Amino acid sequence: MNTEAQHTERDRSSHPAESEEISGTQGQEGRSRFALLDRVAQWLPGGRITLTVLVCLLFLVGFSTFVMQPFEIPSSSMERGLRIGDRVLVNKLAYRFGAEPQRGDIVVFDGTGYFGNADYVKRVVGVGGDHVVCCDKEGRLEVNGRSVDESTFLYPGDSPSEVPFDVVVPTGSLFLLGDHRSDSSDSRDHLGSPGGGMIPVGDVIGRADWIAWPSDDRARLRRPGAYARVPAADGAHG
């Protein structure tokens, strides 16, 4: 008789399969969770329907608070790209993991103490260390000695600026302009204010990534290539 075979057979039968043990534990935990949800639902007026609505609301609040938040465009300062009443989706995680605003990004920021007690939407023209001048001999914006062609997004008929300026952006700050330069209150209008018209990067709420409404105008907001050839500021990383 093959005693080795008998021992092997007894060993297999004397221990329950590991997969069965895990499955049973998971099933118990799942039933416990459902039982808890049922108790909560019984306590709420409306039962499971009310519970489902509350869960959805909590998800939306968390999503809006930490991930993507809708904003309504209140003025014409970012025309032609963004019009009054447009709803944009602002990516609140865009600059939360080491990334920083780039020239050309459209950002929403808290202007309290710098622009006014409100949130604003503008385009980043200069980042920390940049030397921003308006205008060059051809009437174009100049960043770190490189002229920038803004014709693809500037409001038709507008010049880059009727107000001359020559600024160096402090480290950790941004110089921001509206695309409708003749109808935008932006960094140019606050050069003599606290902060010199610059906005701390920490006050940026997020990057506007999408036009969500109206549905006919739904579109992805992409960084234009106009600033691609601008060199890094002296002593700064590009």
ZADO-1210 file (C-alpha; in nm, 4 decimals, padded with zeros to 6 digits):
<atoms>
<atom x="00.0000" y="00.0000" z="00.0000" code="MET" pos="1"/>
<atom x="00.1243" y="00.3472" z="-00.0868" code="ASN" pos="2"/>
<atom x="00.1421" y="00.5134" z="00.2549" code="THR" pos="3"/>
<atom x="00.2838" y="00.8353" z="00.1092" code="GLU" pos="4"/>
<atom x="-00.0228" y="00.8807" z="-00.1045" code="ALA" pos="5"/>
<atom x="-00.2471" y="00.8301" z="00.1981" code="GLN" pos="6"/>
<atom x="-00.0662" y="01.0953" z="00.4013" code="HIS" pos="7"/>
<atom x="-00.0908" y="01.3403" z="00.1150" code="THR" pos="8"/>
<atom x="-00.4610" y="01.2769" z="00.0804" code="GLU" pos="9"/>
<atom x="-00.5214" y="01.3213" z="00.4534" code="ARG" pos="10"/>
<atom x="-00.3240" y="01.6493" z="00.4521" code="ASP" pos="11"/>
<atom x="-00.5410" y="01.7914" z="00.1765" code="ARG" pos="12"/>
<atom x="-00.8655" y="01.6974" z="00.3430" code="SER" pos="13"/>
<atom x="-00.7699" y="01.8110" z="00.6927" code="SER" pos="14"/>
<atom x="-00.7199" y="02.1799" z="00.5998" code="HIS" pos="15"/>
<atom x="-00.9943" y="02.3960" z="00.4455" code="PRO" pos="16"/>
<atom x="-00.8960" y="02.5733" z="00.1244" code="ALA" pos="17"/>
<atom x="-00.7525" y="02.9183" z="00.1823" code="GLU" pos="18"/>
<atom x="-00.9724" y="03.0684" z="-00.0865" code="SER" pos="19"/>
<atom x="-01.2827" y="02.9434" z="00.0918" code="GLU" pos="20"/>
<atom x="-01.1749" y="03.1037" z="00.4193" code="GLU" pos="21"/>
<atom x="-01.1195" y="03.4429" z="00.2513" code="ILE" pos="22"/>
<atom x="-01.4452" y="03.4211" z="00.0604" code="SER" pos="23"/>
<atom x="-01.6389" y="03.3473" z="00.3774" code="GLY" pos="24"/>
<atom x="-01.4807" y="03.6422" z="00.5626" code="THR" pos="25"/>
<atom x="-01.5496" y="03.8808" z="00.2766" code="GLN" pos="26"/>
<atom x="-01.9088" y="03.7610" z="00.2597" code="GLY" pos="27"/>
<atom x="-01.9622" y="03.8284" z="00.6287" code="GLN" pos="28"/>
<atom x="-01.8127" y="04.1764" z="00.6022" code="GLU" pos="29"/>
<atom x="-02.0275" y="04.2516" z="00.2997" code="GLY" pos="30"/>
<atom x="-02.3429" y="04.1390" z="00.4800" code="ARG" pos="31"/>
<atom x="-02.2464" y="04.3523" z="00.7798" code="SER" pos="32"/>
<atom x="-02.2079" y="04.6608" z="00.5620" code="ARG" pos="33"/>
<atom x="-02.5428" y="04.6018" z="00.3946" code="PHE" pos="34"/>
<atom x="-02.7052" y="04.5490" z="00.7327" code="ALA" pos="35"/>
<atom x="-02.5607" y="04.8803" z="00.8543" code="LEU" pos="36"/>
<atom x="-02.6862" y="05.0597" z="00.5448" code="LEU" pos="37"/>
<atom x="-03.0288" y="04.9052" z="00.5930" code="ASP" pos="38"/>
<atom x="-03.0418" y="05.0321" z="00.9519" code="ARG" pos="39"/>
<atom x="-02.9428" y="05.3822" z="00.8380" code="VAL" pos="40"/>
<atom x="-03.2030" y="05.3715" z="00.5612" code="ALA" pos="41"/>
<atom x="-03.4745" y="05.2680" z="00.8088" code="GLN" pos="42"/>
<atom x="-03.3854" y="05.5624" z="01.0311" code="TRP" pos="43"/>
<atom x="-03.4129" y="05.8158" z="00.7461" code="LEU" pos="44"/>
<atom x="-03.7449" y="05.9518" z="00.6171" code="PRO" pos="45"/>
<atom x="-03.7796" y="05.8144" z="00.2674" code="GLY" pos="46"/>
<atom x="-03.5635" y="05.5125" z="00.3357" code="GLY" pos="47"/>
<atom x="-03.3191" y="05.3969" z="00.0713" code="ARG" pos="48"/>
<atom x="-03.4116" y="05.6701" z="-00.1736" code="ILE" pos="49"/>
<atom x="-03.3110" y="05.9390" z="00.0768" code="THR" pos="50"/>
<atom x="-02.9920" y="05.7499" z="00.1603" code="LEU" pos="51"/>
<atom x="-02.8993" y="05.7253" z="-00.2084" code="THR" pos="52"/>
<atom x="-02.9577" y="06.0978" z="-00.2577" code="VAL" pos="53"/>
<atom x="-02.7435" y="06.1835" z="00.0467" code="LEU" pos="54"/>
<atom x="-02.4583" y="05.9603" z="-00.0713" code="VAL" pos="55"/>
<atom x="-02.4678" y="06.1247" z="-00.4154" code="CYS" pos="56"/>
<atom x="-02.4675" y="06.4718" z="-00.2604" code="LEU" pos="57"/>
<atom x="-02.1719" y="06.3863" z="-00.0367" code="LEU" pos="58"/>
<atom x="-01.9830" y="06.2556" z="-00.3382" code="PHE" pos="59"/>
<atom x="-02.0545" y="06.5725" z="-00.5383" code="LEU" pos="60"/>
<atom x="-01.9504" y="06.7985" z="-00.2493" code="VAL" pos="61"/>
<atom x="-01.6266" y="06.6072" z="-00.2018" code="GLY" pos="62"/>
<atom x="-01.5556" y="06.6052" z="-00.5747" code="PHE" pos="63"/>
<atom x="-01.6199" y="06.9795" z="-00.6025" code="SER" pos="64"/>
<atom x="-01.4136" y="07.0581" z="-00.2928" code="THR" pos="65"/>
<atom x="-01.1055" y="06.8566" z="-00.3742" code="PHE" pos="66"/>
<atom x="-01.1023" y="06.7639" z="-00.7437" code="VAL" pos="67"/>
<atom x="-01.3032" y="06.9632" z="-00.9991" code="MET" pos="68"/>
<atom x="-01.5134" y="07.2715" z="-00.9295" code="GLN" pos="69"/>
<atom x="-01.7467" y="07.4553" z="-01.1684" code="PRO" pos="70"/>
<atom x="-01.7192" y="07.8348" z="-01.1970" code="PHE" pos="71"/>
<atom x="-01.9377" y="08.0768" z="-01.3892" code="GLU" pos="72"/>
<atom x="-01.7648" y="08.3454" z="-01.5964" code="ILE" pos="73"/>
<atom x="-01.8974" y="08.6805" z="-01.4636" code="PRO" pos="74"/>
<atom x="-01.7446" y="08.9293" z="-01.7082" code="SER" pos="75"/>
<atom x="-01.6090" y="08.9733" z="-02.0600" code="SER" pos="76"/>
<atom x="-01.2456" y="09.0014" z="-01.9477" code="SER" pos="77"/>
<atom x="-01.1524" y="08.6631" z="-02.1002" code="MET" pos="78"/>
<atom x="-01.3291" y="08.6983" z="-02.4340" code="GLU" pos="79"/>
<atom x="-01.2990" y="08.5753" z="-02.7009" code="ARG" pos="80"/>
<atom x="-01.2371" y="08.2346" z="-02.5449" code="GLY" pos="81"/>
<atom x="-01.4626" y="08.2657" z="-02.2378" code="LEU" pos="82"/>
<atom x="-01.7884" y="08.4565" z="-02.2490" code="ARG" pos="83"/>
<atom x="-02.0223" y="08.5858" z="-01.9795" code="ILE" pos="84"/>
<atom x="-02.2272" y="08.2981" z="-01.8405" code="GLY" pos="85"/>
<atom x="-01.9930" y="08.0206" z="-01.9539" code="ASP" pos="86"/>
<atom x="-01.9397" y="07.7497" z="-01.6932" code="ARG" pos="87"/>
<atom x="-01.5847" y="07.6248" z="-01.6719" code="VAL" pos="88"/>
<atom x="-01.4553" y="07.3228" z="-01.4838" code="LEU" pos="89"/>
<atom x="-01.1524" y="07.4087" z="-01.2720" code="VAL" pos="90"/>
<atom x="-00.9021" y="07.1336" z="-01.1993" code="ASN" pos="91"/>
<atom x="-00.8104" y="07.1805" z="-00.8325" code="LYS" pos="92"/>
<atom x="-00.5464" y="06.9074" z="-00.8422" code="LEU" pos="93"/>
<atom x="-00.3500" y="07.0605" z="-01.1308" code="ALA" pos="94"/>
<atom x="-00.0938" y="07.2273" z="-00.9026" code="TYR" pos="95"/>
<atom x="-00.1183" y="07.0120" z="-00.5903" code="ARG" pos="96"/>
<atom x="00.1535" y="06.7533" z="-00.6512" code="PHE" pos="97"/>
<atom x="00.4625" y="06.9553" z="-00.7333" code="GLY" pos="98"/>
<atom x="00.3400" y="07.1037" z="-01.0629" code="ALA" pos="99"/>
<atom x="00.3154" y="07.4820" z="-01.0932" code="GLU" pos="100"/>
<atom x="00.1228" y="07.7179" z="-01.3209" code="PRO" pos="101"/>
<atom x="00.2737" y="07.7617" z="-01.6655" code="GLN" pos="102"/>
<atom x="00.2680" y="08.0616" z="-01.8975" code="ARG" pos="103"/>
<atom x="-00.0501" y="08.0460" z="-02.0990" code="GLY" pos="104"/>
<atom x="-00.2585" y="07.8579" z="-01.8397" code="ASP" pos="105"/>
<atom x="-00.6026" y="07.9974" z="-01.7597" code="ILE" pos="106"/>
<atom x="-00.6357" y="07.9953" z="-01.3817" code="VAL" pos="107"/>
<atom x="-00.8959" y="08.0825" z="-01.1214" code="VAL" pos="108"/>
<atom x="-00.7563" y="08.2480" z="-00.8089" code="PHE" pos="109"/>
<atom x="-00.8599" y="08.4208" z="-00.4882" code="ASP" pos="110"/>
<atom x="-00.7912" y="08.7894" z="-00.5378" code="GLY" pos="111"/>
<atom x="-00.8513" y="08.8900" z="-00.1746" code="THR" pos="112"/>
<atom x="-00.5969" y="09.1516" z="-00.0707" code="GLY" pos="113"/>
<atom x="-00.4615" y="09.1887" z="-00.4234" code="TYR" pos="114"/>
<atom x="-00.7393" y="09.2364" z="-00.6805" code="PHE" pos="115"/>
<atom x="-01.0503" y="09.2436" z="-00.4600" code="GLY" pos="116"/>
<atom x="-01.2595" y="09.0189" z="-00.2382" code="ASN" pos="117"/>
<atom x="-01.3604" y="08.7723" z="-00.5066" code="ALA" pos="118"/>
<atom x="-01.2391" y="08.4904" z="-00.7283" code="ASP" pos="119"/>
<atom x="-01.0985" y="08.5855" z="-01.0689" code="TYR" pos="120"/>
<atom x="-01.0123" y="08.4079" z="-01.3923" code="VAL" pos="121"/>
<atom x="-00.7095" y="08.5253" z="-01.5933" code="LYS" pos="122"/>
<atom x="-00.4299" y="08.3943" z="-01.8117" code="ARG" pos="123"/>
<atom x="-00.0802" y="08.3423" z="-01.6714" code="VAL" pos="124"/>
<atom x="00.1636" y="08.5627" z="-01.8609" code="VAL" pos="125"/>
<atom x="00.4625" y="08.5581" z="-01.6270" code="GLY" pos="126"/>
<atom x="00.5836" y="08.3143" z="-01.3612" code="VAL" pos="127"/>
<atom x="00.8422" y="08.3586" z="-01.0862" code="GLY" pos="128"/>
<atom x="01.1601" y="08.5264" z="-01.2113" code="GLY" pos="129"/>
<atom x="01.0141" y="08.6325" z="-01.5490" code="ASP" pos="130"/>
<atom x="01.0847" y="08.9759" z="-01.6932" code="HIS" pos="131"/>
<atom x="00.7617" y="09.0909" z="-01.8603" code="VAL" pos="132"/>
<atom x="00.7591" y="09.4036" z="-02.0782" code="VAL" pos="133"/>
<atom x="00.5006" y="09.5754" z="-02.2919" code="CYS" pos="134"/>
<atom x="00.5571" y="09.6436" z="-02.5516" code="CYS" pos="135"/>
<atom x="00.8341" y="09.5654" z="-02.8052" code="ASP" pos="136"/>
<atom x="00.8894" y="09.7650" z="-03.1254" code="LYS" pos="137"/>
<atom x="00.6098" y="09.5750" z="-03.2986" code="GLU" pos="138"/>
<atom x="00.3671" y="09.6269" z="-03.0105" code="GLY" pos="139"/>
<atom x="00.3910" y="09.2711" z="-02.8794" code="ARG" pos="140"/>
<atom x="00.4296" y="09.1425" z="-02.5267" code="LEU" pos="141"/>
<atom x="00.7862" y="09.0435" z="-02.4405" code="GLU" pos="142"/>
<atom x="00.8818" y="08.7802" z="-02.1796" code="VAL" pos="143"/>
<atom x="01.2478" y="08.7218" z="-02.0917" code="ASN" pos="144"/>
<atom x="01.3537" y="08.8996" z="-02.4099" code="GLY" pos="145"/>
<atom x="01.1292" y="08.6900" z="-02.6378" code="ARG" pos="146"/>
<atom x="00.8349" y="08.8502" z="-02.8173" code="SER" pos="147"/>
<atom x="00.5052" y="08.6639" z="-02.7831" code="VAL" pos="148"/>
<atom x="00.2431" y="08.6422" z="-03.0582" code="ASP" pos="149"/>
<atom x="-00.0904" y="08.6395" z="-02.8722" code="GLU" pos="150"/>
<atom x="-00.3072" y="08.6767" z="-03.1824" code="SER" pos="151"/>
<atom x="-00.4654" y="08.3308" z="-03.1469" code="THR" pos="152"/>
<atom x="-00.6405" y="08.4173" z="-02.8203" code="PHE" pos="153"/>
<atom x="-00.6320" y="08.7962" z="-02.7836" code="LEU" pos="154"/>
<atom x="-00.9696" y="08.9663" z="-02.8305" code="TYR" pos="155"/>
<atom x="-01.0043" y="09.0903" z="-03.1924" code="PRO" pos="156"/>
<atom x="-00.8991" y="09.4530" z="-03.2232" code="GLY" pos="157"/>
<atom x="-00.7223" y="09.4623" z="-02.8849" code="ASP" pos="158"/>
<atom x="-00.3548" y="09.5427" z="-02.8493" code="SER" pos="159"/>
<atom x="-00.1470" y="09.3491" z="-02.5938" code="PRO" pos="160"/>
<atom x="-00.1740" y="09.6520" z="-02.3653" code="SER" pos="161"/>
<atom x="-00.2475" y="10.0224" z="-02.3839" code="GLU" pos="162"/>
<atom x="-00.0670" y="10.0539" z="-02.0510" code="VAL" pos="163"/>
<atom x="00.3115" y="10.0171" z="-02.0726" code="PRO" pos="164"/>
<atom x="00.4792" y="09.8102" z="-01.8038" code="PHE" pos="165"/>
<atom x="00.8154" y="09.6597" z="-01.7238" code="ASP" pos="166"/>
<atom x="00.8066" y="09.4131" z="-01.4328" code="VAL" pos="167"/>
<atom x="01.0017" y="09.1256" z="-01.2845" code="VAL" pos="168"/>
<atom x="00.7759" y="08.8615" z="-01.1291" code="VAL" pos="169"/>
<atom x="00.8838" y="08.7635" z="-00.7753" code="PRO" pos="170"/>
<atom x="00.9514" y="08.3982" z="-00.7015" code="THR" pos="171"/>
<atom x="00.6311" y="08.2181" z="-00.6041" code="GLY" pos="172"/>
<atom x="00.4085" y="08.4744" z="-00.7788" code="SER" pos="173"/>
<atom x="00.2251" y="08.5156" z="-01.1097" code="LEU" pos="174"/>
<atom x="00.1614" y="08.8043" z="-01.3485" code="PHE" pos="175"/>
<atom x="-00.1868" y="08.7633" z="-01.4985" code="LEU" pos="176"/>
<atom x="-00.3767" y="08.9319" z="-01.7813" code="LEU" pos="177"/>
<atom x="-00.7224" y="08.8940" z="-01.9316" code="GLY" pos="178"/>
<atom x="-00.7514" y="08.8048" z="-02.3009" code="ASP" pos="179"/>
<atom x="-00.9863" y="09.1008" z="-02.3579" code="HIS" pos="180"/>
<atom x="-00.7178" y="09.3488" z="-02.2631" code="ARG" pos="181"/>
<atom x="-00.9303" y="09.6599" z="-02.3188" code="SER" pos="182"/>
<atom x="-01.1969" y="09.5251" z="-02.0805" code="ASP" pos="183"/>
<atom x="-00.9929" y="09.3490" z="-01.8136" code="SER" pos="184"/>
<atom x="-00.8851" y="09.4586" z="-01.4686" code="SER" pos="185"/>
<atom x="-00.5716" y="09.2547" z="-01.4111" code="ASP" pos="186"/>
<atom x="-00.2098" y="09.2774" z="-01.2963" code="SER" pos="187"/>
<atom x="-00.1569" y="09.5970" z="-01.4978" code="ARG" pos="188"/>
<atom x="-00.4167" y="09.7814" z="-01.2904" code="ASP" pos="189"/>
<atom x="-00.2580" y="09.6872" z="-00.9587" code="HIS" pos="190"/>
<atom x="00.1092" y="09.7573" z="-01.0187" code="LEU" pos="191"/>
<atom x="00.1021" y="10.0177" z="-00.7410" code="GLY" pos="192"/>
<atom x="-00.1080" y="09.8048" z="-00.5047" code="SER" pos="193"/>
<atom x="00.0204" y="09.5675" z="-00.2341" code="PRO" pos="194"/>
<atom x="00.1971" y="09.2855" z="-00.4117" code="GLY" pos="195"/>
<atom x="00.2583" y="09.4967" z="-00.7220" code="GLY" pos="196"/>
<atom x="-00.0216" y="09.3303" z="-00.9144" code="GLY" pos="197"/>
<atom x="00.1270" y="08.9848" z="-00.8613" code="MET" pos="198"/>
<atom x="-00.0734" y="08.6911" z="-00.7241" code="ILE" pos="199"/>
<atom x="00.0880" y="08.4299" z="-00.4964" code="PRO" pos="200"/>
<atom x="00.0835" y="08.0817" z="-00.6471" code="VAL" pos="201"/>
<atom x="-00.0723" y="07.9617" z="-00.3219" code="GLY" pos="202"/>
<atom x="-00.3857" y="08.1673" z="-00.3932" code="ASP" pos="203"/>
<atom x="-00.4522" y="07.9830" z="-00.7187" code="VAL" pos="204"/>
<atom x="-00.7641" y="07.7684" z="-00.6822" code="ILE" pos="205"/>
<atom x="-00.6983" y="07.5660" z="-00.9950" code="GLY" pos="206"/>
<atom x="-00.6606" y="07.5551" z="-01.3714" code="ARG" pos="207"/>
<atom x="-00.9608" y="07.5998" z="-01.5988" code="ALA" pos="208"/>
<atom x="-00.9575" y="07.2865" z="-01.8144" code="ASP" pos="209"/>
<atom x="-01.3020" y="07.2687" z="-01.9767" code="TRP" pos="210"/>
<atom x="-01.5922" y="07.4811" z="-02.0915" code="ILE" pos="211"/>
<atom x="-01.8812" y="07.2669" z="-01.9666" code="ALA" pos="212"/>
<atom x="-02.1752" y="07.4942" z="-02.0512" code="TRP" pos="213"/>
<atom x="-02.3414" y="07.5934" z="-02.2776" code="PRO" pos="214"/>
<atom x="-02.3297" y="07.2481" z="-02.4348" code="SER" pos="215"/>
<atom x="-02.2813" y="07.3864" z="-02.7866" code="ASP" pos="216"/>
<atom x="-01.9575" y="07.5538" z="-02.6746" code="ASP" pos="217"/>
<atom x="-01.8224" y="07.2596" z="-02.4749" code="ARG" pos="218"/>
<atom x="-01.4483" y="07.2406" z="-02.5309" code="ALA" pos="219"/>
<atom x="-01.1138" y="07.1570" z="-02.3740" code="ARG" pos="220"/>
<atom x="-00.9105" y="07.4633" z="-02.2750" code="LEU" pos="221"/>
<atom x="-00.5552" y="07.4004" z="-02.3902" code="ARG" pos="222"/>
<atom x="-00.2393" y="07.5954" z="-02.3228" code="ARG" pos="223"/>
<atom x="-00.1539" y="07.7940" z="-02.6378" code="PRO" pos="224"/>
<atom x="00.1826" y="07.7492" z="-02.8041" code="GLY" pos="225"/>
<atom x="00.2535" y="08.1234" z="-02.8008" code="ALA" pos="226"/>
<atom x="00.4792" y="08.0970" z="-02.4948" code="TYR" pos="227"/>
<atom x="00.6557" y="07.7759" z="-02.5944" code="ALA" pos="228"/>
<atom x="00.9721" y="07.9505" z="-02.7117" code="ARG" pos="229"/>
<atom x="01.0012" y="08.1831" z="-02.4125" code="VAL" pos="230"/>
<atom x="01.3292" y="08.1023" z="-02.2349" code="PRO" pos="231"/>
<atom x="01.3457" y="08.0393" z="-01.8617" code="ALA" pos="232"/>
<atom x="01.4192" y="08.3415" z="-01.6470" code="ALA" pos="233"/>
<atom x="01.7781" y="08.3857" z="-01.5336" code="ASP" pos="234"/>
<atom x="01.8377" y="08.1569" z="-01.2372" code="GLY" pos="235"/>
<atom x="01.4985" y="07.9874" z="-01.2768" code="ALA" pos="236"/>
<atom x="01.3960" y="07.6482" z="-01.4105" code="HIS" pos="237"/>
<atom x="01.1853" y="07.6404" z="-01.7266" code="GLY" pos="238"/>
</atoms>
